[in-house]
């Protein structure tokens, strides 16, 4: 079963329990007063929505802050005097009355992580907390924490409610783990792109700059500034996304350094529509494509090469085309590069950019590449102008 399917079943189970297990007496009375046809679906939807809101903070991980927010939303849903969330060693947050039992609850964490009930001792005759049910939060074969349901006395209904809620909370923690893994994978991909910035390019750039020191000091200073800005942008540490304007500025710096080396052998044409400059796209998305054009075009021949970069407005999307009239490549080799089977360090940039575009925008937004031996290469990508949750790092 998929993660989404599991989430749906857990949500339905928790909502149905809250509606029918006896903890939500107000909902039961409303069901008696109104027809099931109209109020049943509405109440179920409300239960699903409440359960999702309660568990949502844990998507950021299990911390005292997220635990506190979760309990604040979950306790009214379960209707218990108190709830607690723990990690594997301590109570992270407590919501409701009876917090003087905190140490007794923490003592339960010294035992192996398994579901259990336990009595609580109290000298306060009016204390409504005399009993607890600890339910672990399983995530990938371990239990990083537990939900503790606290009540006046032993309650099967409270145990069932705790189990259903714990399943939903565990799912959010699993999704948080997937988010972290995805972030680490993305960071690894960006590191791979940075590592691909050829040491030969850096060496050749510095050599070109050095060649101007005596003959044209002003030109040397300009190139050195371009080199500093290019490396600063390429190796920045924060931000998964950038703007098309920033990416194109980095490409201009890269090409300026390339011109210093290749001179008249390199001709660059830019056709950029101003209205697409603010569009957000993945960081280091275009530069590897331009580098590919030079690496597999200009460096493979003594002839001149023309590189044209076009960015156009296409309604809801921006269309970017990077085209060169270099030596091109065999289509089968291109397919191997995009599959990642072309060999170590071969086509890392193309494969990496194609994969990241598909991950962010969907499979229909991967690279479209047209090439042939002696026919140059044309790479096209389309980027939505707006996508919820995606914004450039300022």
C-alpha positions as CSV (number, residue, x, y, z in Angstrom):
1,X,0.0,0.0,0.0
2,X,1.3,3.5,-0.8
3,X,2.1,6.1,1.8
4,X,-0.9,8.2,0.7
5,X,-3.1,5.1,1.0
6,X,-1.9,4.4,4.5
7,X,-2.4,8.1,5.5
8,X,-6.0,8.0,4.2
9,X,-6.8,4.8,6.2
10,X,-5.2,6.2,9.3
11,X,-7.1,9.5,9.0
12,X,-10.4,7.7,8.4
13,X,-9.8,5.3,11.4
14,X,-9.0,8.2,13.7
15,X,-12.0,10.2,12.5
16,X,-14.4,7.3,12.7
17,X,-13.2,6.5,16.2
18,X,-13.6,10.1,17.4
19,X,-17.0,10.2,15.9
20,X,-18.2,6.8,17.2
21,X,-16.1,5.6,20.2
22,X,-17.8,7.7,22.8
23,X,-15.2,10.5,23.3
24,X,-17.1,12.9,21.1
25,X,-20.6,12.9,22.8
26,X,-21.5,16.3,21.3
27,X,-21.0,14.8,17.8
28,X,-23.2,11.8,18.7
29,X,-26.0,14.0,19.9
30,X,-25.8,16.0,16.7
31,X,-26.0,12.9,14.7
32,X,-29.3,11.9,16.5
33,X,-30.8,15.3,15.8
34,X,-30.0,15.5,12.1
35,X,-30.2,13.0,9.3
36,X,-27.1,10.8,8.6
37,X,-27.2,11.6,4.9
38,X,-26.4,15.3,5.5
39,X,-24.4,15.4,8.8
40,X,-22.5,12.1,8.5
41,X,-20.2,13.2,5.7
42,X,-19.8,16.7,7.1
43,X,-18.8,15.3,10.6
44,X,-16.4,12.8,9.0
45,X,-14.8,15.6,7.0
46,X,-14.5,17.7,10.1
47,X,-12.9,14.8,11.9
48,X,-10.4,14.2,9.1
49,X,-9.5,17.9,9.0
50,X,-9.0,18.0,12.7
51,X,-6.8,14.9,12.7
52,X,-4.7,16.3,9.9
53,X,-4.3,19.7,11.7
54,X,-3.3,18.0,14.9
55,X,-0.5,15.9,13.4
56,X,0.7,18.5,10.9
57,X,3.4,20.2,13.1
58,X,5.3,16.9,13.4
59,X,6.1,17.2,9.7
60,X,8.9,19.4,10.9
61,X,10.2,16.6,13.2
62,X,9.8,15.7,16.8
63,X,10.9,18.7,19.0
64,X,9.5,20.3,22.1
65,X,7.9,23.1,19.9
66,X,6.2,20.7,17.4
67,X,5.1,18.4,20.2
68,X,3.5,21.3,22.1
69,X,1.6,22.4,19.0
70,X,0.5,18.9,18.2
71,X,-0.9,18.3,21.7
72,X,-2.7,21.6,21.8
73,X,-4.6,20.5,18.7
74,X,-5.0,16.8,19.5
75,X,-6.3,16.9,23.1
76,X,-9.6,18.6,22.3
77,X,-10.1,15.9,19.6
78,X,-9.6,13.0,22.0
79,X,-11.3,14.7,24.9
80,X,-8.8,13.5,27.6
81,X,-7.7,15.4,30.7
82,X,-4.1,15.5,29.6
83,X,-1.8,14.3,26.8
84,X,2.0,14.1,26.7
85,X,4.5,13.6,23.8
86,X,8.0,12.2,24.5
87,X,11.2,11.4,22.7
88,X,13.0,8.2,23.7
89,X,14.4,9.7,27.0
90,X,12.2,12.6,28.2
91,X,8.8,14.3,28.1
92,X,8.9,16.9,25.4
93,X,5.5,18.5,26.0
94,X,2.5,18.2,28.2
95,X,-1.0,19.6,27.5
96,X,-3.8,19.6,30.1
97,X,-3.9,19.1,33.8
98,X,-1.8,16.9,36.1
99,X,1.6,18.0,34.9
100,X,3.0,17.1,38.4
101,X,2.9,13.5,37.0
102,X,5.6,14.4,34.5
103,X,8.4,12.6,36.3
104,X,6.3,9.4,36.6
105,X,5.6,9.4,32.9
106,X,9.2,10.0,32.1
107,X,10.1,7.0,34.2
108,X,8.1,4.8,31.8
109,X,10.6,5.6,29.1
110,X,13.3,3.6,30.9
111,X,11.4,0.4,29.8
112,X,11.6,-1.0,26.2
113,X,9.4,0.9,23.7
114,X,6.2,-0.9,23.7
115,X,2.5,-0.1,24.3
116,X,1.5,-0.3,27.9
117,X,-0.8,1.1,30.6
118,X,0.3,2.2,34.1
119,X,-1.2,3.7,37.2
120,X,-0.3,7.1,38.6
121,X,-0.1,8.0,42.3
122,X,-1.3,11.3,43.5
123,X,-1.9,12.9,46.9
124,X,-4.4,15.4,45.4
125,X,-7.9,14.0,45.8
126,X,-9.2,16.3,43.1
127,X,-6.5,15.4,40.5
128,X,-8.3,14.0,37.3
129,X,-5.1,12.1,36.2
130,X,-4.7,8.7,37.8
131,X,-3.8,6.5,34.9
132,X,-1.8,6.6,31.6
133,X,-1.5,4.7,28.4
134,X,1.8,4.9,26.5
135,X,1.8,4.3,22.8
136,X,5.1,4.3,20.9
137,X,5.4,6.2,17.6
138,X,7.1,3.7,15.3
139,X,9.2,5.1,12.4
140,X,11.3,2.8,10.2
141,X,11.6,0.0,12.7
142,X,12.4,2.2,15.7
143,X,10.4,4.4,18.1
144,X,11.8,7.9,18.4
145,X,9.0,8.9,20.8
146,X,5.6,8.1,22.3
147,X,2.2,9.5,22.8
148,X,0.9,9.2,26.4
149,X,-2.9,9.4,27.0
150,X,-3.8,10.4,30.6
151,X,-7.1,9.9,32.2
152,X,-8.9,9.5,35.6
153,X,-9.0,5.7,35.3
154,X,-8.3,2.7,33.0
155,X,-10.1,3.2,29.7
156,X,-10.2,0.9,26.7
157,X,-11.6,3.8,24.6
158,X,-8.6,6.0,25.6
159,X,-6.2,3.3,24.6
160,X,-7.9,2.9,21.2
161,X,-7.9,6.6,20.7
162,X,-4.2,6.8,21.6
163,X,-3.4,4.0,19.1
164,X,-5.2,5.6,16.3
165,X,-3.7,9.0,17.0
166,X,-0.2,7.5,17.3
167,X,-0.5,6.0,13.8
168,X,-1.3,9.4,12.3
169,X,1.6,11.0,14.3
170,X,4.0,8.3,13.2
171,X,3.0,8.9,9.6
172,X,3.9,12.6,9.9
173,X,7.3,11.6,11.4
174,X,7.9,9.2,8.5
175,X,7.1,12.0,6.0
176,X,9.4,14.3,7.9
177,X,12.2,11.7,7.5
178,X,11.4,11.5,3.8
179,X,11.6,15.3,3.6
180,X,15.0,15.2,5.2
181,X,16.2,12.4,2.9
182,X,15.0,14.4,-0.1
183,X,16.8,17.5,1.1
184,X,20.0,15.5,1.6
185,X,19.7,14.0,-1.8
186,X,19.1,17.4,-3.4
187,X,22.2,18.8,-1.5
188,X,24.2,15.9,-2.8
189,X,23.1,16.6,-6.3
190,X,24.1,20.3,-6.0
191,X,27.5,19.2,-4.6
192,X,27.9,16.9,-7.6
193,X,27.3,19.9,-9.9
194,X,29.7,22.0,-8.0
195,X,32.3,19.3,-8.1
196,X,31.8,19.1,-11.9
197,X,32.9,22.7,-12.3
198,X,36.1,21.5,-14.0
199,X,39.4,22.1,-12.2
200,X,40.7,22.7,-15.8
201,X,38.2,25.5,-16.2
202,X,39.4,27.1,-13.0
203,X,43.1,26.6,-13.9
204,X,42.5,27.9,-17.5
205,X,40.5,30.9,-16.2
206,X,43.3,31.9,-13.8
207,X,45.9,31.4,-16.5
208,X,43.9,33.6,-18.9
209,X,43.6,36.3,-16.2
210,X,47.4,36.0,-15.5
211,X,48.1,36.5,-19.2
212,X,46.5,40.0,-19.1
213,X,48.3,41.2,-16.0
214,X,51.2,42.8,-17.9
215,X,49.5,43.6,-21.2
216,X,46.1,44.8,-19.9
217,X,45.9,45.2,-16.1
218,X,42.4,46.7,-16.3
219,X,41.2,43.7,-18.2
220,X,42.8,41.4,-15.7
221,X,41.1,43.1,-12.8
222,X,37.7,42.8,-14.6
223,X,38.2,39.1,-15.3
224,X,39.3,38.5,-11.7
225,X,36.1,40.1,-10.4
226,X,34.0,38.0,-12.8
227,X,35.8,34.9,-11.5
228,X,35.2,35.8,-7.9
229,X,31.5,36.5,-8.5
230,X,31.1,33.3,-10.5
231,X,32.6,31.1,-7.8
232,X,30.8,32.9,-5.0
233,X,27.5,32.2,-6.7
234,X,28.3,28.6,-7.7
235,X,29.5,27.6,-4.2
236,X,26.9,29.5,-2.1
237,X,25.4,27.2,0.6
238,X,21.9,28.5,1.1
239,X,18.9,28.3,-1.2
240,X,17.5,25.5,-3.4
241,X,16.1,28.0,-5.9
242,X,17.2,31.1,-7.7
243,X,15.8,33.5,-10.3
244,X,16.4,33.3,-14.0
245,X,18.1,36.7,-13.8
246,X,20.6,35.4,-11.2
247,X,21.3,32.2,-13.2
248,X,21.8,34.2,-16.4
249,X,24.2,36.6,-14.6
250,X,26.3,33.6,-13.5
251,X,26.3,32.3,-17.0
252,X,27.5,35.6,-18.4
253,X,30.4,35.5,-15.9
254,X,31.2,32.0,-17.0
255,X,31.1,32.9,-20.7
256,X,33.2,36.0,-20.1
257,X,35.9,33.8,-18.6
258,X,35.6,31.4,-21.5
259,X,35.9,34.3,-24.0
260,X,39.2,35.3,-22.3
261,X,40.5,31.9,-23.2
262,X,39.0,31.1,-26.6
263,X,38.7,34.6,-28.0
264,X,37.0,34.9,-31.4
265,X,36.4,31.1,-31.5
266,X,33.4,31.7,-29.2
267,X,30.4,33.6,-30.3
268,X,27.5,34.1,-27.8
269,X,24.0,35.4,-28.5
270,X,21.5,36.2,-25.8
271,X,17.8,36.7,-26.5
272,X,16.1,37.3,-23.1
273,X,12.5,38.5,-22.6
274,X,12.6,40.9,-19.6
275,X,9.3,39.6,-18.3
276,X,10.7,36.1,-17.5
277,X,13.8,37.4,-15.5
278,X,12.0,37.1,-12.1
279,X,10.9,33.4,-12.8
280,X,12.2,31.0,-10.1
281,X,14.0,27.8,-11.1
282,X,16.4,25.3,-9.4
283,X,19.8,26.6,-8.4
284,X,22.6,25.7,-10.9
285,X,20.1,24.6,-13.5
286,X,21.3,26.4,-16.6
287,X,25.1,26.8,-16.1
288,X,25.8,23.0,-16.5
289,X,23.9,23.1,-19.8
290,X,26.0,26.0,-21.1
291,X,29.2,24.2,-19.9
292,X,28.0,21.1,-21.8
293,X,27.7,23.2,-24.9
294,X,31.3,24.4,-24.6
295,X,32.8,21.1,-23.5
296,X,31.3,19.0,-26.2
297,X,31.3,21.7,-28.9
298,X,34.2,24.1,-28.8
299,X,36.8,22.0,-27.0
300,X,36.3,19.2,-29.6
301,X,37.1,21.3,-32.6
302,X,39.4,24.1,-33.7
303,X,36.5,25.8,-35.5
304,X,34.4,28.6,-34.2
305,X,31.2,27.8,-32.2
306,X,28.1,29.8,-31.7
307,X,26.1,29.5,-28.5
308,X,22.6,31.0,-28.4
309,X,20.6,31.4,-25.1
310,X,16.9,32.2,-25.5
311,X,14.4,32.8,-22.7
312,X,10.8,33.5,-23.8
313,X,7.5,34.1,-22.2
314,X,4.9,31.3,-23.0
315,X,1.9,32.2,-20.9
316,X,2.1,30.3,-17.6
317,X,5.6,29.1,-18.3
318,X,9.1,30.4,-19.3
319,X,10.8,28.6,-22.1
320,X,14.6,28.5,-22.1
321,X,16.6,27.2,-25.0
322,X,20.4,26.7,-25.1
323,X,21.6,25.9,-28.6
324,X,25.1,25.4,-30.1
325,X,26.4,24.6,-33.6
326,X,29.2,22.4,-32.3
327,X,30.0,18.7,-33.0
328,X,26.8,17.3,-31.3
329,X,26.6,13.7,-30.3
330,X,25.0,10.4,-31.2
331,X,21.4,10.1,-29.9
332,X,22.2,6.7,-28.2
333,X,25.0,8.3,-26.3
334,X,22.6,11.1,-25.2
335,X,20.1,8.5,-24.0
336,X,22.8,6.8,-22.0
337,X,23.8,10.1,-20.4
338,X,20.2,10.9,-19.3
339,X,19.9,7.4,-17.9
340,X,23.1,7.8,-16.0
341,X,24.7,4.9,-17.7
342,X,27.3,6.7,-19.9
343,X,30.1,6.1,-17.5
344,X,31.7,7.9,-14.5
345,X,31.7,11.7,-14.6
346,X,30.1,11.7,-18.1
347,X,27.2,14.0,-18.6
348,X,26.7,14.5,-14.9
349,X,25.3,18.0,-15.5
350,X,22.6,16.9,-18.1
351,X,21.5,13.9,-16.0
352,X,21.4,15.9,-12.8
353,X,19.5,18.9,-14.2
354,X,17.0,16.7,-16.0
355,X,16.3,14.7,-12.8
356,X,15.9,17.8,-10.6
357,X,13.5,19.4,-13.0
358,X,11.3,16.3,-13.1
359,X,11.4,16.1,-9.3
360,X,10.3,19.7,-8.8
361,X,7.9,20.2,-11.7
362,X,6.9,16.7,-12.9
363,X,8.0,14.3,-15.6
364,X,6.6,16.5,-18.4
365,X,9.2,19.3,-17.4
366,X,12.4,17.3,-18.1
367,X,15.0,18.4,-20.6
368,X,14.1,18.1,-24.3
369,X,17.4,17.6,-26.2
370,X,17.8,17.6,-30.0
371,X,21.3,16.5,-31.3
372,X,23.1,14.5,-33.9
373,X,26.7,14.0,-35.0
374,X,27.9,17.2,-36.6
375,X,24.5,18.8,-36.1
376,X,25.1,20.7,-32.8
377,X,22.8,20.4,-29.8
378,X,19.6,22.2,-28.7
379,X,18.4,21.9,-25.1
380,X,15.0,23.2,-24.2
381,X,13.4,23.4,-20.7
382,X,10.1,24.8,-19.6
383,X,9.7,26.3,-16.1
384,X,6.3,27.3,-14.6
385,X,6.2,31.0,-13.7
386,X,4.6,30.2,-10.3
387,X,4.6,27.0,-8.2
388,X,3.3,27.0,-4.6
389,X,6.1,26.6,-2.0
390,X,8.8,27.4,-4.5
391,X,10.7,30.8,-4.1
392,X,14.1,32.0,-4.7
393,X,16.6,32.6,-1.9
394,X,17.1,36.4,-1.5
